[in-house]
Amino acid sequence: MNPVIDMQQLVPAWQSLQSLAPINHIESEIDYEQAITMLNSLLDVVRDDAEHPLYSLIAVIGDLIEAYEIDHEPIALSLN
């Protein structure tokens, strides 16, 4: 069963969240540093408490960071 998303409620909720915690696709080194800072701040509060309401937010931000790191990881040169 797929939940029905009320877009009229989603837009203001997303805008409100964005004003508190700008969660975006990471496009630059500045975005990356901001995401790292946000992740560290969340980890300071949530720690390893899987029951904390913000625990899944850590996973989302971590996934964004990981995707950026994969895309921007320097290619290792083979020294054969």
N, C-alpha and C positions, 0 to 999 in steps of 0.2 A: 504494500500500500504506500503510495507516494503522498506525502503531505502537500496540501495546497498552500502555496506561499501568497500571502496578501501583499502585493507590491506596494500598495498605498501605505501600508504600515512599515514595510521593509525600508523604503527610502529614508524616512526621517530617523528610523532606528540606526541605519548605517551611517547617516550623516552625524548623528549624535555620537556614535562610537568613534568615528573618524576625528571628531573634535577632541576626544579624550585620549585616544591612542591611535595615531595614524598608521593603520595597517594597510600596506600597499605592496604591490609587486616591486621588488628591489631592482632599480634601474641604474644606480650609480654607487660609487664608493661612499658618498654622503648618506644615501639611503641605507646602505649596508651598515655603516657605523651607527645610525639611528636605530636600526633594527637590533643590533647587538646590545646597545644601551637599554632598549626596552626589554629585551630578553633577560638581561642581567638584573634589571629592576624587578621583573616578575619573579625570577628565581630567588631573589632576596626575600620576597614575601611568601611565595608558595612553597619553596624548598622542594621536598620530595613527597608532598602531601597529595596523593592521587585523588583525594576527596575534595580538594580545594576547588571552589567554583571557577578559578582562573587557570586550572591545570591544563585544560584543552587549548587555551590560548597560547600557552608555552609551546605546545606541539605545532600549532599553526605558524607561529613566528619562526620556530626552529625549522620548519619545512621551507619557508620562504628563504631563510638564510642559507640552508643547505642547497637549494636550487641555484641561488646566486653563486655560491662557492663552486659548484660543479661547472657552471657556465663560464666562470672567470678564473678557474684554476690554470696556472701556467702548464703548458704542455711539456712533459719531461722529455728531454732529448736523450736518445740512446747513444751511449759512448762505446760502441763496438769497434 
